[in-house]
Amino acid sequence: MRPDFFQRGCAIIGGIAAILSADPGHSESPHGIAMYGAPALPPDFVSLPYANPDAPKGGRIVFGNTGGFDSLNPFVQKGTAPWQLRFWGYESLLARSWDEPFTLYGLLAESVRTAPDRSWVEFDLDPRAEFSDGTPVTVGDVIWSYETLGREGHLRYRGLASQVEEIAQTGPRTIRLSFNTSDRELALIAGLRPILKEAQWEGKSFADSGLDEIPIGTGAYVVSDFEAGRHVTLRRNPDYWGRDLPIRRGTQNLDELRVEFYGDETVLFEAFKAGELTAIREFNAEKWETQYGFPAVLRGDIVKSEIPHKRPSGMTGFVMNTRRAPFDDWRVREAMLLAFNFEYINDTMTGGAQPRITSYFSNSELAMQPGPAEGAVRELLSRFRTALLPGALEGYTLPTSDGTARNRTNLRRALTLLNEAGWQVQDGRLTHPEQGRFTFEVLLRQGDTGNQTAIELYSRALERLGIDARVTKVDDAQYAARLVDYDFDMTTFRRDLSLSPGNEQRLYWGGHGVDTPGTRNLMGVSSPAVDGLIDAMLAAQTHEDFTTAVRALDRVLTTGRYVIPIWQYDVGRIAHARQLHYPGRLPIYGDGVGFLPDVWWYQGD
């Protein structure tokens, strides 16, 4: 691929006045698409603004994961694959810029068109696109990938399939998807589906593949070595087809990416200190300050980098399964929030250095605003008034304690709510006339020492209320299986959220996830308000309407009291070998998966 690819394309598309074309036969094809407005980068951009186009190639990076893996197919529901695989070895028709809320630029597709109402989207496949084995990417591969992922792939891919009316070849290298719902985001989601090689799977089961068959992709990296459950290595393909594309220039600089697997976080950290790993992401601010003074850091062989970002906090904490009593009662869930002494636990575990998550979209303009709902947000919420819980309209903040270990005031408030819900203390145990004793299980992964410590501190407060919380630790395979079946009372929870929430919100907390196994609606949200607000968000025609809908959704989710939030990761803390470098210009999504290792490079001895 010659570096003047987009410059030459500029002669064709440079005169476009708008990013979208309503005429499917129009000769001018835009280079990208944004959720709202136009892409920030011009058709003739040289590289992504946060990439170093002159970054040297070479070197390696070694990461650590806890647990293990029994599959190398990250696109199916069966098995557990290293989560990094789908980001490192595979590509889609379009690719994200991590410096914009939601904008995509051409990758396997050299151009994209869509109707003004986005009822369809059309992609022109780049004639130079190749799989890692050197065979060309065809329209047939693209159509097969969409249909197979929608039918047999992981649940994250199936939602789009139900909203596609038709997928068809409309030209020698052109594919069109027509949609059966009014959803502006679908045109962008369609551009992000991984493209796989159809011929590889003739006579083979895609859904049941594990370690015996590694999907062939078009990405810069291919699996070169692995030992089941122990390690996996990917090497940069020297013949990678897209190495000179502007969107790839200055990225994918490392020759080798390796992931080592460890039994728990403590062993992983010791491996990093011993030099077995070259980079680690630290989530505990106190540990960052107190335990990173080992010899390699003092010598300067390990560098501690703090990388800011501008994305929402997302939600991290402990989720309650509302499919089961007693967590099907919001008063019980509020009592559980009151009993969680965040100020004391945060001070004990992080030195109080990390602020608490206050809502799902906190730390961004999409967050619910303090106080009662007002203006357009209140008007939108009022449509679902009968489905709202207390606080959605009136205003709601998470309980705060006085910071002492006893937390007496909040425990008294918690007991009052539990009494209202029918729970009474008998012989020192909280008891319900129909449900019996208040006892529940907290499901944790083996090696999850940090969350176990938090739960141990929490359990002491619950004991004072007469509640028995039992911790069960299982391996990765058992943990994943139990989550698929929603077989838990309480467990850990993490949802990363972006500045452009969209269809994934249905998977996270849409009503269909209450009974459908394997969705990410772990808490079992079943709310007409949530479903309606997701619809409103997806139908928004302006950024203002979109922001209104997300702020309203944030209120409903937060006042649902589904998760006990803990601290947010307000800055990325990455410790790494001194030979690893990253650009000085940071994207708005800072330390995310599109940043490390994508735009890092290796330089030095």
ROKEZA-60364 format. One record per residue (C-alpha): residue number from 1; y, x, z. Coordinates in nm, 3 decimals. Example, Ala and Ser with C-alpha at 12.3 -4.5 7.8 and 13.67 -1.06 7.14 Angstrom:
NODE    k        y        x        z
NODE    1   -0.450    1.230    0.780
NODE    2   -0.106    1.367    0.714
This chain:
NODE    k        y        x        z
NODE    1    0.000    0.000    0.000
NODE    2    0.327    0.160   -0.108
NODE    3    0.620    0.142    0.138
NODE    4    0.846   -0.028   -0.115
NODE    5    0.635   -0.347   -0.110
NODE    6    0.891   -0.572    0.054
NODE    7    1.182   -0.406   -0.120
NODE    8    1.024   -0.496   -0.453
NODE    9    0.957   -0.849   -0.327
NODE   10    1.321   -0.872   -0.231
NODE   11    1.416   -0.890   -0.599
NODE   12    1.223   -1.216   -0.616
NODE   13    1.316   -1.375   -0.285
NODE   14    1.648   -1.219   -0.199
NODE   15    1.843   -1.514   -0.331
NODE   16    1.679   -1.774   -0.113
NODE   17    1.937   -1.971    0.076
NODE   18    1.691   -2.124    0.323
NODE   19    1.363   -2.012    0.465
NODE   20    1.169   -2.318    0.360
NODE   21    1.103   -2.454    0.012
NODE   22    1.035   -2.821   -0.044
NODE   23    0.897   -2.769   -0.393
NODE   24    0.532   -2.654   -0.393
NODE   25    0.577   -2.509   -0.737
NODE   26    0.897   -2.321   -0.654
NODE   27    0.886   -1.961   -0.781
NODE   28    1.069   -1.821   -0.477
NODE   29    0.849   -1.765   -0.173
NODE   30    0.992   -1.683    0.171
NODE   31    0.873   -1.384    0.368
NODE   32    0.842   -1.559    0.704
NODE   33    0.881   -1.875    0.905
NODE   34    1.042   -1.960    1.239
NODE   35    0.980   -2.252    1.471
NODE   36    1.350   -2.335    1.456
NODE   37    1.603   -2.195    1.212
NODE   38    1.531   -1.886    1.005
NODE   39    1.359   -1.555    1.086
NODE   40    1.590   -1.290    1.227
NODE   41    1.466   -1.016    0.994
NODE   42    1.571   -1.010    0.626
NODE   43    1.317   -1.002    0.343
NODE   44    1.370   -0.629    0.296
NODE   45    1.321   -0.524    0.660
NODE   46    1.174   -0.176    0.697
NODE   47    0.995   -0.218    1.031
NODE   48    0.995   -0.436    1.338
NODE   49    1.309   -0.365    1.544
NODE   50    1.111   -0.250    1.848
NODE   51    0.871   -0.021    1.657
NODE   52    0.930    0.347    1.585
NODE   53    0.865    0.384    1.209
NODE   54    0.843    0.762    1.252
NODE   55    0.587    0.752    1.532
NODE   56    0.313    1.014    1.485
NODE   57   -0.046    0.906    1.432
NODE   58   -0.334    1.031    1.641
NODE   59   -0.462    1.048    1.998
NODE   60   -0.651    0.796    2.204
NODE   61   -0.606    0.557    2.492
NODE   62   -0.867    0.445    2.745
NODE   63   -0.826    0.119    2.936
NODE   64   -1.037   -0.026    3.217
NODE   65   -1.172   -0.380    3.255
NODE   66   -1.359   -0.523    3.552
NODE   67   -1.691   -0.698    3.500
NODE   68   -1.885   -0.658    3.177
NODE   69   -1.951   -0.810    2.836
NODE   70   -2.251   -0.954    2.652
NODE   71   -2.090   -1.029    2.316
NODE   72   -1.876   -0.857    2.053
NODE   73   -1.774   -1.182    1.886
NODE   74   -1.445   -1.291    2.049
NODE   75   -1.420   -1.605    1.835
NODE   76   -1.704   -1.816    1.975
NODE   77   -1.759   -2.004    2.297
NODE   78   -2.090   -1.840    2.379
NODE   79   -2.093   -1.516    2.574
NODE   80   -1.820   -1.292    2.715
NODE   81   -1.652   -1.046    2.478
NODE   82   -1.396   -0.779    2.573
NODE   83   -1.073   -0.976    2.555
NODE   84   -0.896   -0.698    2.362
NODE   85   -1.119   -0.728    2.055
NODE   86   -0.949   -1.024    1.891
NODE   87   -0.613   -0.847    1.908
NODE   88   -0.723   -0.504    1.789
NODE   89   -0.968   -0.560    1.506
NODE   90   -0.863   -0.878    1.331
NODE   91   -0.569   -1.022    1.142
NODE   92   -0.426   -1.352    1.027
NODE   93   -0.221   -1.465    0.731
NODE   94    0.101   -1.417    0.928
NODE   95    0.194   -1.194    1.222
NODE   96    0.431   -1.238    1.516
NODE   97    0.746   -1.053    1.592
NODE   98    0.746   -1.009    1.970
NODE   99    1.125   -0.988    1.963
NODE  100    1.168   -1.355    1.867
NODE  101    1.052   -1.668    2.056
NODE  102    0.825   -1.780    1.771
NODE  103    0.872   -1.626    1.428
NODE  104    0.600   -1.513    1.188
NODE  105    0.614   -1.273    0.896
NODE  106    0.373   -1.212    0.611
NODE  107    0.058   -1.010    0.678
NODE  108   -0.255   -1.112    0.483
NODE  109   -0.028   -1.362    0.311
NODE  110    0.262   -1.210    0.122
NODE  111    0.456   -1.537    0.132
NODE  112    0.461   -1.880    0.293
NODE  113    0.607   -2.219    0.197
NODE  114    0.618   -2.549    0.380
NODE  115    0.757   -2.897    0.333
NODE  116    1.087   -2.986    0.506
NODE  117    0.891   -3.208    0.747
NODE  118    0.617   -2.943    0.771
NODE  119    0.351   -3.190    0.666
NODE  120    0.188   -2.905    0.475
NODE  121    0.200   -2.528    0.455
NODE  122    0.103   -2.303    0.167
NODE  123    0.018   -1.932    0.174
NODE  124    0.000   -1.681   -0.108
NODE  125   -0.266   -1.423   -0.027
NODE  126   -0.167   -1.058   -0.070
NODE  127   -0.380   -0.924   -0.358
NODE  128   -0.422   -0.593   -0.173
NODE  129   -0.569   -0.744    0.143
NODE  130   -0.910   -0.599    0.226
NODE  131   -1.173   -0.624    0.495
NODE  132   -1.262   -0.311    0.688
NODE  133   -1.566   -0.258    0.462
NODE  134   -1.339   -0.230    0.157
NODE  135   -1.416   -0.571    0.004
NODE  136   -1.122   -0.792   -0.098
NODE  137   -1.009   -1.092    0.104
NODE  138   -1.050   -1.405   -0.105
NODE  139   -0.924   -1.760   -0.082
NODE  140   -1.285   -1.855   -0.012
NODE  141   -1.289   -1.628    0.295
NODE  142   -0.972   -1.791    0.422
NODE  143   -1.101   -2.146    0.377
NODE  144   -1.439   -2.057    0.529
NODE  145   -1.267   -1.899    0.830
NODE  146   -1.057   -2.208    0.898
NODE  147   -1.349   -2.445    0.860
NODE  148   -1.599   -2.236    1.058
NODE  149   -1.366   -2.162    1.348
NODE  150   -1.266   -2.527    1.359
NODE  151   -1.629   -2.636    1.371
NODE  152   -1.818   -2.359    1.552
NODE  153   -1.551   -2.136    1.702
NODE  154   -1.404   -2.111    2.049
NODE  155   -1.227   -2.423    2.172
NODE  156   -0.892   -2.248    2.125
NODE  157   -0.944   -2.282    1.748
NODE  158   -1.075   -2.637    1.729
NODE  159   -0.755   -2.825    1.803
NODE  160   -0.601   -2.730    1.470
NODE  161   -0.907   -2.844    1.275
NODE  162   -0.869   -3.203    1.397
NODE  163   -0.510   -3.207    1.272
NODE  164   -0.583   -3.074    0.923
NODE  165   -0.616   -3.349    0.665
NODE  166   -0.718   -3.111    0.388
NODE  167   -0.745   -2.741    0.314
NODE  168   -0.764   -2.649   -0.052
NODE  169   -0.707   -2.375   -0.305
NODE  170   -0.397   -2.457   -0.509
NODE  171   -0.366   -2.138   -0.712
NODE  172   -0.551   -1.813   -0.790
NODE  173   -0.459   -1.674   -0.447
NODE  174   -0.294   -1.976   -0.285
NODE  175   -0.419   -2.194    0.002
NODE  176   -0.260   -2.517    0.121
NODE  177   -0.322   -2.696    0.450
NODE  178   -0.207   -3.057    0.476
NODE  179   -0.172   -3.209    0.822
NODE  180   -0.247   -3.559    0.949
NODE  181   -0.003   -3.549    1.242
NODE  182    0.370   -3.496    1.280
NODE  183    0.384   -3.159    1.450
NODE  184    0.627   -2.890    1.337
NODE  185    0.431   -2.612    1.501
NODE  186    0.112   -2.662    1.298
NODE  187    0.248   -2.465    1.003
NODE  188    0.291   -2.163    1.230
NODE  189   -0.038   -2.208    1.413
NODE  190   -0.218   -2.219    1.080
NODE  191   -0.074   -1.880    0.997
NODE  192   -0.226   -1.724    1.310
NODE  193   -0.594   -1.805    1.257
NODE  194   -0.813   -1.492    1.229
NODE  195   -0.961   -1.437    0.883
NODE  196   -1.325   -1.328    0.871
NODE  197   -1.567   -1.238    0.593
NODE  198   -1.776   -1.533    0.474
NODE  199   -2.051   -1.327    0.308
NODE  200   -2.138   -1.158    0.637
NODE  201   -2.267   -1.483    0.782
NODE  202   -2.494   -1.606    0.505
NODE  203   -2.820   -1.707    0.671
NODE  204   -2.686   -1.618    1.018
NODE  205   -2.559   -1.823    1.308
NODE  206   -2.190   -1.761    1.373
NODE  207   -2.181   -1.960    1.698
NODE  208   -2.481   -1.781    1.850
NODE  209   -2.389   -1.425    1.754
NODE  210   -2.348   -1.179    2.038
NODE  211   -2.407   -0.806    2.038
NODE  212   -2.626   -0.811    1.730
NODE  213   -2.349   -0.899    1.485
NODE  214   -1.988   -0.780    1.502
NODE  215   -1.754   -0.993    1.288
NODE  216   -1.597   -0.803    0.999
NODE  217   -1.218   -0.830    1.002
NODE  218   -0.921   -0.685    0.819
NODE  219   -0.755   -0.510    1.115
NODE  220   -0.675   -0.144    1.156
NODE  221   -0.947   -0.090    1.416
NODE  222   -1.325   -0.128    1.396
NODE  223   -1.590   -0.099    1.666
NODE  224   -1.745    0.248    1.640
NODE  225   -1.952    0.263    1.958
NODE  226   -2.052    0.047    2.253
NODE  227   -2.296    0.010    2.540
NODE  228   -2.349   -0.347    2.652
NODE  229   -2.150   -0.421    2.964
NODE  230   -2.035   -0.059    3.000
NODE  231   -1.790    0.046    2.730
NODE  232   -1.668   -0.024    2.378
NODE  233   -1.475    0.206    2.144
NODE  234   -1.268    0.117    1.838
NODE  235   -1.154    0.372    1.580
NODE  236   -0.859    0.338    1.344
NODE  237   -0.976    0.278    0.989
NODE  238   -0.824    0.554    0.769
NODE  239   -0.845    0.318    0.472
NODE  240   -0.677    0.028    0.649
NODE  241   -0.521   -0.181    0.374
NODE  242   -0.196   -0.273    0.552
NODE  243   -0.088    0.059    0.695
NODE  244    0.233    0.071    0.488
NODE  245    0.345   -0.289    0.533
NODE  246    0.687   -0.314    0.700
NODE  247    0.540   -0.529    0.976
NODE  248    0.284   -0.254    1.044
NODE  249    0.510    0.049    1.009
NODE  250    0.533    0.232    1.342
NODE  251    0.248    0.032    1.495
NODE  252   -0.124    0.096    1.546
NODE  253   -0.053    0.466    1.590
NODE  254   -0.351    0.566    1.806
NODE  255   -0.673    0.688    1.645
NODE  256   -0.901    0.557    1.918
NODE  257   -0.894    0.266    2.161
NODE  258   -1.162    0.256    2.430
NODE  259   -1.237    0.012    2.712
NODE  260   -1.448    0.118    3.011
NODE  261   -1.594   -0.148    3.242
NODE  262   -1.609   -0.121    3.622
NODE  263   -1.757   -0.329    3.901
NODE  264   -1.427   -0.401    4.076
NODE  265   -1.059   -0.314    4.085
NODE  266   -1.102   -0.046    4.352
NODE  267   -1.353    0.151    4.144
NODE  268   -1.131    0.107    3.836
NODE  269   -0.830    0.248    4.018
NODE  270   -1.028    0.546    4.143
NODE  271   -1.141    0.610    3.784
NODE  272   -0.778    0.614    3.675
NODE  273   -0.685    0.858    3.950
NODE  274   -0.973    1.080    3.839
NODE  275   -0.847    1.090    3.481
NODE  276   -1.116    0.868    3.326
NODE  277   -0.851    0.617    3.210
NODE  278   -0.522    0.695    3.040
NODE  279   -0.330    0.375    3.120
NODE  280   -0.337    0.106    3.383
NODE  281   -0.125   -0.202    3.446
NODE  282   -0.040   -0.254    3.813
NODE  283    0.033   -0.606    3.935
NODE  284    0.100   -0.529    4.301
NODE  285    0.451   -0.398    4.370
NODE  286    0.363   -0.254    4.712
NODE  287    0.060   -0.072    4.574
NODE  288    0.285    0.062    4.297
NODE  289    0.516    0.208    4.558
NODE  290    0.262    0.331    4.811
NODE  291   -0.059    0.425    4.627
NODE  292    0.069    0.600    4.317
NODE  293    0.146    0.929    4.483
NODE  294   -0.183    1.094    4.392
NODE  295   -0.188    1.449    4.249
NODE  296   -0.175    1.356    3.878
NODE  297    0.148    1.161    3.937
NODE  298    0.301    1.440    4.147
NODE  299    0.216    1.694    3.875
NODE  300    0.376    1.475    3.609
NODE  301    0.049    1.423    3.423
NODE  302    0.080    1.049    3.493
NODE  303    0.409    0.868    3.430
NODE  304    0.509    0.545    3.604
NODE  305    0.695    0.319    3.360
NODE  306    0.866   -0.007    3.459
NODE  307    0.916   -0.227    3.155
NODE  308    1.131   -0.542    3.177
NODE  309    1.067   -0.858    2.979
NODE  310    1.233   -1.193    2.918
NODE  311    0.932   -1.424    2.901
NODE  312    0.867   -1.715    3.141
NODE  313    0.683   -1.642    3.464
NODE  314    0.384   -1.852    3.363
NODE  315    0.163   -1.973    3.643
NODE  316   -0.046   -1.750    3.869
NODE  317   -0.215   -1.866    4.185
NODE  318   -0.499   -2.082    4.311
NODE  319   -0.584   -2.397    4.119
NODE  320   -0.725   -2.712    4.276
NODE  321   -0.979   -2.917    4.081
NODE  322   -0.845   -3.273    4.087
NODE  323   -1.170   -3.406    3.939
NODE  324   -1.311   -3.374    4.290
NODE  325   -1.215   -3.513    4.627
NODE  326   -1.018   -3.430    4.832
NODE  327   -0.794   -3.261    4.570
NODE  328   -0.764   -3.583    4.370
NODE  329   -0.498   -3.692    4.621
NODE  330   -0.152   -3.539    4.567
NODE  331   -0.078   -3.560    4.940
NODE  332   -0.372   -3.332    5.009
NODE  333   -0.253   -3.090    4.744
NODE  334    0.097   -3.085    4.894
NODE  335   -0.059   -3.019    5.233
NODE  336   -0.247   -2.724    5.083
NODE  337    0.081   -2.588    4.948
NODE  338    0.243   -2.626    5.290
NODE  339   -0.043   -2.443    5.458
NODE  340   -0.017   -2.149    5.217
NODE  341    0.224   -1.921    5.402
NODE  342    0.359   -1.746    5.094
NODE  343    0.635   -1.552    5.267
NODE  344    0.394   -1.398    5.518
NODE  345    0.115   -1.335    5.261
NODE  346    0.360   -1.185    5.012
NODE  347    0.504   -0.954    5.276
NODE  348    0.154   -0.848    5.381
NODE  349    0.023   -0.785    5.031
NODE  350    0.324   -0.672    4.826
NODE  351    0.579   -0.580    5.089
NODE  352    0.778   -0.885    4.984
NODE  353    0.881   -0.702    4.669
NODE  354    0.772   -0.964    4.417
NODE  355    0.952   -1.300    4.388
NODE  356    0.751   -1.621    4.393
NODE  357    0.682   -1.830    4.085
NODE  358    0.885   -2.147    4.133
NODE  359    0.761   -2.343    3.830
NODE  360    0.553   -2.292    3.517
NODE  361    0.848   -2.183    3.304
NODE  362    1.055   -2.017    3.575
NODE  363    1.249   -1.706    3.480
NODE  364    1.357   -1.868    3.150
NODE  365    1.589   -2.128    3.003
NODE  366    1.291   -2.363    2.972
NODE  367    1.249   -2.394    3.350
NODE  368    1.315   -2.715    3.539
NODE  369    1.664   -2.712    3.683
NODE  370    1.735   -2.740    4.058
NODE  371    1.803   -3.080    4.212
NODE  372    1.751   -3.426    4.065
NODE  373    1.672   -3.462    3.696
NODE  374    1.986   -3.527    3.496
NODE  375    2.100   -3.620    3.147
NODE  376    1.850   -3.600    2.863
NODE  377    1.575   -3.469    3.091
NODE  378    1.607   -3.769    3.322
NODE  379    1.616   -4.008    3.027
NODE  380    1.299   -3.858    2.887
NODE  381    1.120   -3.859    3.223
NODE  382    1.218   -4.221    3.283
NODE  383    0.993   -4.330    2.996
NODE  384    0.698   -4.226    3.213
NODE  385    0.837   -4.334    3.550
NODE  386    0.517   -4.506    3.667
NODE  387    0.314   -4.188    3.606
NODE  388    0.545   -3.953    3.797
NODE  389    0.474   -3.811    4.140
NODE  390    0.742   -3.776    4.409
NODE  391    0.996   -3.509    4.325
NODE  392    0.985   -3.531    3.947
NODE  393    1.305   -3.735    3.928
NODE  394    1.446   -3.668    4.275
NODE  395    1.404   -3.291    4.269
NODE  396    1.136   -3.065    4.413
NODE  397    1.103   -2.714    4.551
NODE  398    0.795   -2.534    4.676
NODE  399    0.752   -2.525    5.054
NODE  400    0.891   -2.215    5.226
NODE  401    0.798   -2.085    5.569
NODE  402    0.991   -1.891    5.830
NODE  403    0.790   -1.580    5.738
NODE  404    0.598   -1.565    6.065
NODE  405    0.221   -1.567    6.080
NODE  406    0.204   -1.903    6.261
NODE  407    0.399   -2.116    6.009
NODE  408    0.407   -2.397    6.266
NODE  409    0.662   -2.626    6.099
NODE  410    0.483   -2.637    5.765
NODE  411    0.143   -2.686    5.927
NODE  412    0.279   -2.986    6.118
NODE  413    0.412   -3.131    5.793
NODE  414    0.077   -3.063    5.626
NODE  415   -0.112   -3.244    5.901
NODE  416    0.119   -3.545    5.870
NODE  417    0.040   -3.572    5.499
NODE  418   -0.331   -3.531    5.562
NODE  419   -0.316   -3.810    5.821
NODE  420   -0.146   -4.033    5.564
NODE  421   -0.433   -3.956    5.326
NODE  422   -0.688   -4.069    5.584
NODE  423   -0.781   -3.736    5.741
NODE  424   -0.800   -3.703    6.119
NODE  425   -0.896   -3.416    6.348
NODE  426   -1.221   -3.484    6.535
NODE  427   -1.375   -3.218    6.760
NODE  428   -1.151   -2.959    6.599
NODE  429   -1.258   -3.050    6.244
NODE  430   -1.057   -3.244    5.988
NODE  431   -1.262   -3.550    5.895
NODE  432   -1.234   -3.846    5.661
NODE  433   -1.419   -4.175    5.724
NODE  434   -1.560   -4.170    5.369
NODE  435   -1.557   -3.802    5.269
NODE  436   -1.673   -3.645    5.592
NODE  437   -1.556   -3.300    5.697
NODE  438   -1.286   -3.123    5.497
NODE  439   -1.470   -2.826    5.354
NODE  440   -1.434   -2.668    5.013
NODE  441   -1.540   -2.365    4.810
NODE  442   -1.311   -2.097    4.668
NODE  443   -1.476   -1.943    4.361
NODE  444   -1.392   -1.577    4.294
NODE  445   -1.514   -1.306    4.059
NODE  446   -1.698   -1.014    4.208
NODE  447   -1.456   -0.726    4.256
NODE  448   -1.151   -0.952    4.289
NODE  449   -1.038   -0.787    4.611
NODE  450   -0.672   -0.881    4.583
NODE  451   -0.727   -1.255    4.564
NODE  452   -0.996   -1.235    4.830
NODE  453   -0.744   -1.083    5.070
NODE  454   -0.496   -1.363    4.999
NODE  455   -0.765   -1.627    5.055
NODE  456   -0.871   -1.465    5.383
NODE  457   -0.513   -1.487    5.510
NODE  458   -0.489   -1.845    5.384
NODE  459   -0.819   -1.945    5.546
NODE  460   -0.685   -1.861    5.892
NODE  461   -0.411   -2.120    5.852
NODE  462   -0.656   -2.376    5.717
NODE  463   -0.880   -2.324    6.018
NODE  464   -0.591   -2.428    6.241
NODE  465   -0.583   -2.757    6.049
NODE  466   -0.960   -2.801    6.092
NODE  467   -1.036   -2.713    5.728
NODE  468   -1.327   -2.487    5.633
NODE  469   -1.270   -2.279    5.315
NODE  470   -1.581   -2.092    5.197
NODE  471   -1.552   -1.801    4.951
NODE  472   -1.822   -1.761    4.684
NODE  473   -1.818   -1.447    4.469
NODE  474   -2.011   -1.443    4.141
NODE  475   -2.042   -1.209    3.843
NODE  476   -1.841   -1.254    3.523
NODE  477   -2.111   -1.450    3.340
NODE  478   -2.160   -1.695    3.626
NODE  479   -1.788   -1.728    3.675
NODE  480   -1.727   -1.809    3.307
NODE  481   -2.013   -2.060    3.304
NODE  482   -1.885   -2.241    3.610
NODE  483   -1.534   -2.265    3.469
NODE  484   -1.668   -2.413    3.146
NODE  485   -1.831   -2.690    3.349
NODE  486   -1.539   -2.717    3.596
NODE  487   -1.788   -2.640    3.873
NODE  488   -1.547   -2.534    4.146
NODE  489   -1.314   -2.675    4.410
NODE  490   -1.052   -2.399    4.403
NODE  491   -1.034   -2.078    4.203
NODE  492   -0.789   -1.823    4.071
NODE  493   -0.557   -1.926    3.792
NODE  494   -0.339   -1.749    3.538
NODE  495   -0.159   -1.900    3.238
NODE  496    0.079   -1.682    3.042
NODE  497    0.349   -1.898    2.888
NODE  498    0.591   -1.811    2.611
NODE  499    0.941   -1.907    2.506
NODE  500    0.783   -2.123    2.238
NODE  501    0.518   -2.341    2.404
NODE  502    0.331   -2.557    2.156
NODE  503   -0.013   -2.698    2.081
NODE  504   -0.181   -2.472    2.335
NODE  505   -0.025   -2.696    2.601
NODE  506   -0.279   -2.967    2.509
NODE  507   -0.560   -2.720    2.576
NODE  508   -0.400   -2.616    2.905
NODE  509   -0.333   -2.961    3.052
NODE  510   -0.396   -3.234    2.797
NODE  511   -0.584   -3.542    2.917
NODE  512   -0.881   -3.478    2.684
NODE  513   -0.962   -3.172    2.895
NODE  514   -1.061   -3.377    3.197
NODE  515   -1.409   -3.452    3.064
NODE  516   -1.444   -3.207    2.772
NODE  517   -1.621   -2.890    2.889
NODE  518   -1.461   -2.553    2.817
NODE  519   -1.093   -2.644    2.786
NODE  520   -0.835   -2.454    2.988
NODE  521   -0.733   -2.765    3.183
NODE  522   -0.901   -2.630    3.495
NODE  523   -0.706   -2.851    3.732
NODE  524   -0.811   -3.167    3.549
NODE  525   -0.462   -3.296    3.471
NODE  526   -0.484   -3.655    3.353
NODE  527   -0.127   -3.775    3.318
NODE  528    0.033   -4.002    3.057
NODE  529    0.358   -3.823    3.139
NODE  530    0.215   -3.479    3.059
NODE  531    0.056   -3.599    2.734
NODE  532    0.371   -3.783    2.632
NODE  533    0.599   -3.489    2.705
NODE  534    0.376   -3.255    2.506
NODE  535    0.407   -3.502    2.217
NODE  536    0.785   -3.504    2.257
NODE  537    0.797   -3.125    2.266
NODE  538    0.591   -3.093    1.947
NODE  539    0.797   -3.356    1.765
NODE  540    1.133   -3.201    1.858
NODE  541    1.354   -3.134    1.556
NODE  542    1.617   -2.927    1.734
NODE  543    1.615   -2.650    1.992
NODE  544    1.806   -2.880    2.231
NODE  545    1.542   -3.154    2.212
NODE  546    1.269   -2.893    2.251
NODE  547    1.430   -2.746    2.564
NODE  548    1.474   -3.094    2.713
NODE  549    1.107   -3.177    2.661
NODE  550    0.982   -2.849    2.809
NODE  551    1.209   -2.877    3.113
NODE  552    1.076   -3.228    3.170
NODE  553    0.717   -3.108    3.127
NODE  554    0.782   -2.828    3.374
NODE  555    0.895   -3.084    3.632
NODE  556    0.586   -3.298    3.589
NODE  557    0.346   -3.006    3.608
NODE  558    0.518   -2.854    3.910
NODE  559    0.535   -3.182    4.101
NODE  560    0.171   -3.244    4.016
NODE  561    0.095   -2.982    4.285
NODE  562   -0.206   -2.856    4.090
NODE  563   -0.167   -2.485    4.164
NODE  564   -0.063   -2.288    4.471
NODE  565    0.173   -2.038    4.304
NODE  566    0.192   -1.678    4.418
NODE  567    0.420   -1.398    4.298
NODE  568    0.548   -1.347    3.948
NODE  569    0.522   -1.027    3.749
NODE  570    0.892   -0.990    3.684
NODE  571    0.854   -0.642    3.542
NODE  572    0.565   -0.468    3.372
NODE  573    0.438   -0.174    3.577
NODE  574    0.235    0.060    3.359
NODE  575    0.111    0.400    3.471
NODE  576   -0.001    0.618    3.183
NODE  577   -0.077    0.968    3.067
NODE  578    0.243    1.162    2.991
NODE  579    0.131    1.207    2.629
NODE  580    0.165    0.832    2.570
NODE  581    0.511    0.714    2.462
NODE  582    0.677    0.386    2.371
NODE  583    1.005    0.304    2.189
NODE  584    1.330    0.279    2.379
NODE  585    1.412   -0.052    2.213
NODE  586    1.207   -0.319    2.394
NODE  587    1.115   -0.664    2.258
NODE  588    1.179   -0.980    2.457
NODE  589    0.808   -1.002    2.533
NODE  590    0.833   -0.651    2.682
NODE  591    0.502   -0.538    2.824
NODE  592    0.273   -0.789    2.652
NODE  593   -0.032   -0.742    2.433
NODE  594    0.191   -0.698    2.127
NODE  595    0.356   -0.402    2.299
NODE  596    0.075   -0.197    2.457
NODE  597   -0.094   -0.033    2.272
NODE  598    0.052   -0.170    1.948
NODE  599    0.376    0.032    1.931
NODE  600    0.279    0.321    2.159
NODE  601    0.196    0.666    2.027
NODE  602    0.035    0.986    2.149
NODE  603    0.232    1.309    2.138
NODE  604    0.182    1.629    2.332
NODE  605   -0.099    1.854    2.446
